[in-house]
Amino acid sequence: MIIYVDGSALRPGDGTERSPFKTISEAAAKALPGDEVLVAPGIYREAVDPRNSGTATKWITYRSAQKGQAHITGSEPVKSWSHVEGNIWKATIPNGVFSDYNPFTTLVSGDWFIASMIAHTGDVFLDEKSMYEVTDLEQVKNPFLHESII
Protein backbone atom coordinates (compact mmCIF):
# COMPACT_ATOMS: atom_id res chain seq x y z
CA MET A 1 0.00 0.00 0.00
CA ILE A 2 1.16 3.57 -0.68
CA ILE A 3 0.67 6.04 2.17
CA TYR A 4 0.74 9.70 1.15
CA VAL A 5 2.12 12.65 3.16
CA ASP A 6 1.85 16.34 2.27
CA GLY A 7 2.83 18.93 4.86
CA SER A 8 0.99 21.61 2.92
CA ALA A 9 -2.34 19.74 3.03
CA LEU A 10 -5.13 21.99 4.26
CA ARG A 11 -6.23 19.52 6.93
CA PRO A 12 -5.04 16.20 8.33
CA GLY A 13 -6.10 13.28 6.20
CA ASP A 14 -6.21 9.51 6.17
CA GLY A 15 -3.04 8.86 4.14
CA THR A 16 -4.72 8.42 0.77
CA GLU A 17 -3.61 10.33 -2.31
CA ARG A 18 -6.78 12.48 -2.13
CA SER A 19 -6.43 13.08 1.63
CA PRO A 20 -2.75 12.77 2.65
CA PHE A 21 -1.40 12.86 6.17
CA LYS A 22 0.19 16.22 7.15
CA THR A 23 3.15 14.59 8.93
CA ILE A 24 5.53 11.72 8.25
CA SER A 25 4.96 10.62 11.86
CA GLU A 26 1.28 9.95 11.12
CA ALA A 27 2.30 7.75 8.20
CA ALA A 28 5.01 6.03 10.27
CA ALA A 29 2.38 5.10 12.87
CA LYS A 30 0.31 3.31 10.19
CA ALA A 31 2.95 1.84 7.86
CA LEU A 32 3.29 -1.94 7.81
CA PRO A 33 5.85 -4.26 6.15
CA GLY A 34 5.67 -3.83 2.38
CA ASP A 35 4.19 -0.31 2.53
CA GLU A 36 5.66 2.76 0.86
CA VAL A 37 5.38 6.22 2.39
CA LEU A 38 5.43 8.81 -0.39
CA VAL A 39 6.31 12.27 0.95
CA ALA A 40 5.50 15.47 -0.94
CA PRO A 41 8.21 18.14 -1.26
CA GLY A 42 8.67 20.31 1.81
CA ILE A 43 10.38 20.70 5.14
CA TYR A 44 9.08 18.41 7.85
CA ARG A 45 10.09 19.61 11.32
CA GLU A 46 9.46 16.48 13.32
CA ALA A 47 11.07 13.46 14.91
CA VAL A 48 9.91 10.34 13.10
CA ASP A 49 9.73 7.18 15.22
CA PRO A 50 8.12 4.39 13.15
CA ARG A 51 5.76 2.15 15.09
CA ASN A 52 6.50 -0.90 12.93
CA SER A 53 9.55 -2.21 11.12
CA GLY A 54 9.79 -4.02 7.84
CA THR A 55 11.08 -7.52 7.28
CA ALA A 56 13.94 -8.93 5.23
CA THR A 57 11.59 -9.41 2.29
CA LYS A 58 9.04 -6.63 2.93
CA TRP A 59 10.59 -3.28 3.72
CA ILE A 60 8.78 -0.12 4.74
CA THR A 61 10.06 2.43 2.26
CA TYR A 62 10.03 6.19 2.84
CA ARG A 63 10.51 8.13 -0.40
CA SER A 64 10.32 11.72 -1.54
CA ALA A 65 7.70 12.23 -4.28
CA GLN A 66 10.33 14.40 -6.00
CA LYS A 67 13.87 13.16 -5.44
CA GLY A 68 15.70 15.19 -2.82
CA GLN A 69 12.79 17.55 -2.14
CA ALA A 70 11.36 16.19 1.14
CA HIS A 71 13.51 17.17 4.14
CA ILE A 72 13.14 15.92 7.71
CA THR A 73 14.86 18.19 10.20
CA GLY A 74 14.88 18.84 13.90
CA SER A 75 15.91 22.43 13.36
CA GLU A 76 13.73 25.50 13.63
CA PRO A 77 14.32 28.72 11.74
CA VAL A 78 14.82 31.65 14.11
CA LYS A 79 13.53 35.02 12.97
CA SER A 80 13.50 36.94 16.26
CA TRP A 81 17.08 38.25 16.11
CA SER A 82 17.90 41.56 17.78
CA HIS A 83 20.98 43.68 17.11
CA VAL A 84 23.56 43.85 19.93
CA GLU A 85 26.41 45.81 18.31
CA GLY A 86 28.54 45.76 15.18
CA ASN A 87 27.92 42.44 13.46
CA ILE A 88 26.68 40.73 16.66
CA TRP A 89 23.06 39.62 16.92
CA LYS A 90 21.20 37.55 19.51
CA ALA A 91 17.99 35.55 19.79
CA THR A 92 16.29 34.14 22.85
CA ILE A 93 14.48 30.87 22.27
CA PRO A 94 11.65 29.92 24.63
CA ASN A 95 12.07 26.50 26.27
CA GLY A 96 8.62 25.50 24.94
CA VAL A 97 10.14 25.13 21.46
CA PHE A 98 12.05 22.07 22.68
CA SER A 99 9.23 20.02 24.29
CA ASP A 100 10.82 17.54 26.70
CA TYR A 101 14.41 17.74 25.38
CA ASN A 102 16.42 20.95 25.13
CA PRO A 103 19.68 20.21 23.26
CA PHE A 104 21.20 23.46 24.51
CA THR A 105 21.11 22.25 28.14
CA THR A 106 22.61 18.80 27.45
CA LEU A 107 26.41 18.55 27.36
CA VAL A 108 28.15 16.28 24.87
CA SER A 109 29.94 13.67 26.94
CA GLY A 110 31.49 10.23 26.85
CA ASP A 111 34.87 8.56 27.04
CA TRP A 112 35.12 9.00 23.25
CA PHE A 113 34.74 12.78 23.48
CA ILE A 114 37.73 14.98 24.17
CA ALA A 115 37.07 18.69 24.02
CA SER A 116 38.90 21.80 25.06
CA MET A 117 35.64 23.78 24.89
CA ILE A 118 32.06 23.63 26.16
CA ALA A 119 29.90 21.55 23.82
CA HIS A 120 26.16 21.00 24.04
CA THR A 121 24.20 18.68 21.77
CA GLY A 122 22.37 21.63 20.17
CA ASP A 123 23.89 23.47 17.22
CA VAL A 124 23.43 26.86 15.58
CA PHE A 125 23.92 27.24 11.84
CA LEU A 126 24.46 30.46 9.91
CA ASP A 127 24.59 30.31 6.12
CA GLU A 128 24.82 26.50 6.35
CA LYS A 129 27.88 26.62 8.63
CA SER A 130 27.93 25.30 12.19
CA MET A 131 28.97 27.94 14.72
CA TYR A 132 31.38 27.37 17.61
CA GLU A 133 29.81 27.54 21.04
CA VAL A 134 31.15 30.13 23.47
CA THR A 135 30.16 31.04 27.01
CA ASP A 136 30.22 34.84 27.06
CA LEU A 137 29.87 37.95 24.92
CA GLU A 138 33.63 38.71 25.02
CA GLN A 139 34.32 35.45 23.18
CA VAL A 140 31.79 36.48 20.52
CA LYS A 141 33.47 39.88 20.15
CA ASN A 142 36.96 38.32 19.98
CA PRO A 143 36.62 34.94 18.24
CA PHE A 144 39.51 32.59 17.56
CA LEU A 145 39.86 29.50 15.35
CA HIS A 146 39.94 26.20 17.27
CA GLU A 147 42.79 23.94 16.17
CA SER A 148 42.00 20.31 15.42
CA ILE A 149 43.01 17.92 18.21
CA ILE A 150 43.67 15.06 15.81
Backbone hydrogen bonds in HBPLUS format (Angstrom, degrees):
<---DONOR---> <-ACCEPTOR-->    atom                        ^
c    i                          cat <-CA-CA->   ^        H-A-AA   ^      H-
h    n   atom  resd res      DA  || num        DHA   H-A  angle D-A-AA Bond
n    s   type  num  typ     dist DA aas  dist angle  dist       angle   num
A0036-GLU N   A0001-MET O   2.95 MM  35  6.36 158.0  2.00 157.5 161.9     1
A0003-ILE N   A0036-GLU O   2.76 MM  33  6.12 164.1  1.78 162.3 167.6     2
A0038-LEU N   A0003-ILE O   2.81 MM  35  6.08 158.6  1.85 160.9 168.4     3
A0004-TYR N   A0015-GLY O   2.82 MM  11  4.89 174.0  1.83 131.8 133.2     4
A0021-PHE N   A0004-TYR O   2.98 MM  17  6.31 158.8  2.03 150.2 143.2     5
A0005-VAL N   A0038-LEU O   2.98 MM  33  6.18 147.6  2.09 162.4 157.9     6
A0040-ALA N   A0005-VAL O   2.85 MM  35  6.01 164.1  1.88 151.0 156.2     7
A0006-ASP N   A0021-PHE O   2.79 MM  15  6.15 164.2  1.81 170.6 172.8     8
A0009-ALA N   A0006-ASP O   2.97 MM   3  5.45 163.0  2.00 121.6 123.1     9
A0014-ASP N   A0019-SER O   2.83 MM   5  5.78 127.7  2.11 143.8 152.3    10
A0015-GLY N   A0019-SER O   2.96 MM   4  5.97 132.3  2.19 148.4 150.8    11
A0019-SER N   A0016-THR O   3.16 MM   3  5.04 130.7  2.41  93.6 106.9    12
A0028-ALA N   A0024-ILE O   2.78 MM   4  6.06 155.4  1.84 152.5 160.6    13
A0029-ALA N   A0025-SER O   3.00 MM   4  6.17 135.7  2.20 141.7 151.8    14
A0030-LYS N   A0027-ALA O   3.02 MM   3  5.25 142.2  2.17 104.0 114.9    15
A0031-ALA N   A0027-ALA O   2.87 MM   4  5.96 144.5  2.00 156.7 167.8    16
A0051-ARG N   A0028-ALA O   3.24 MM  23  6.23 163.1  2.27 124.5 128.3    17
A0035-ASP N   A0032-LEU O   2.92 MM   3  5.60 159.2  1.96 152.8 154.2    18
A0034-GLY N   A0059-TRP O   2.84 MM  25  5.13 142.7  1.98 114.2 126.5    19
A0061-THR N   A0035-ASP O   3.04 MM  26  6.49 159.5  2.08 152.7 155.1    20
A0037-VAL N   A0061-THR O   2.63 MM  24  6.03 166.6  1.65 167.1 172.0    21
A0063-ARG N   A0037-VAL O   2.84 MM  26  6.14 165.9  1.85 175.8 175.3    22
A0039-VAL N   A0063-ARG O   2.80 MM  24  6.04 169.2  1.81 160.7 164.5    23
A0065-ALA N   A0039-VAL O   2.68 MM  26  5.41 167.1  1.70 146.2 143.7    24
A0042-GLY N   A0069-GLN O   2.91 MM  27  6.34 156.9  1.96 145.4 145.5    25
A0071-HIS N   A0042-GLY O   2.87 MM  29  6.22 165.2  1.89 165.4 170.3    26
A0044-TYR N   A0071-HIS O   2.68 MM  27  5.91 172.7  1.68 174.1 174.9    27
A0073-THR N   A0044-TYR O   3.01 MM  29  6.25 161.2  2.05 148.7 151.4    28
A0055-THR N   A0058-LYS O   2.70 MM   3  4.88 163.2  1.72 125.4 131.4    29
A0069-GLN N   A0066-GLN O   2.92 MM   3  5.56 145.7  2.04 158.6 155.2    30
A0082-SER N   A0090-LYS O   2.78 MM   8  5.47 157.2  1.83 156.4 164.1    31
A0090-LYS N   A0082-SER O   2.94 MM   8  5.47 157.6  1.99 151.2 158.3    32
A0084-VAL N   A0088-ILE O   2.91 MM   4  5.49 166.2  1.93 149.9 148.8    33
A0085-GLU N   A0088-ILE O   3.39 MM   3  5.35 153.6  2.46 129.4 136.4    34
A0088-ILE N   A0085-GLU O   2.74 MM   3  5.35 162.7  1.77 148.9 154.9    35
A0097-VAL N   A0094-PRO O   3.10 MM   3  5.94 167.2  2.12 125.9 129.1    36
A0098-PHE N   A0095-ASN O   2.97 MM   3  5.70 154.3  2.04 122.6 128.8    37
A0101-TYR N   A0098-PHE O   3.15 MM   3  5.62 164.5  2.17 140.0 138.2    38
A0105-THR N   A0102-ASN O   3.11 MM   3  5.73 165.2  2.13 122.1 123.4    39
A0122-GLY N   A0103-PRO O   2.86 MM  19  4.34 130.9  2.11 123.0 112.3    40
A0121-THR N   A0106-THR O   2.86 MM  15  5.90 149.0  1.96 166.6 174.9    41
A0108-VAL N   A0119-ALA O   2.75 MM  11  5.65 172.5  1.75 150.7 150.5    42
A0113-PHE N   A0110-GLY O   3.04 MM   3  5.34 161.8  2.08 111.1 117.0    43
A0131-MET N   A0124-VAL O   2.88 MM   7  5.71 159.7  1.92 174.7 173.3    44
A0126-LEU N   A0129-LYS O   2.91 MM   3  5.30 156.0  1.96 144.7 148.8    45
A0129-LYS N   A0126-LEU O   3.00 MM   3  5.30 150.0  2.10 109.7 118.7    46
A0139-GLN N   A0136-ASP O   3.17 MM   3  5.68 131.0  2.43 109.1 119.9    47
A0140-VAL N   A0137-LEU O   2.98 MM   3  5.02 128.0  2.26  97.5 112.1    48
A0141-LYS N   A0137-LEU O   2.93 MM   4  6.27 155.6  1.99 154.2 161.1    49
A0142-ASN N   A0138-GLU O   2.91 MM   4  6.05 142.6  2.06 143.4 153.4    50
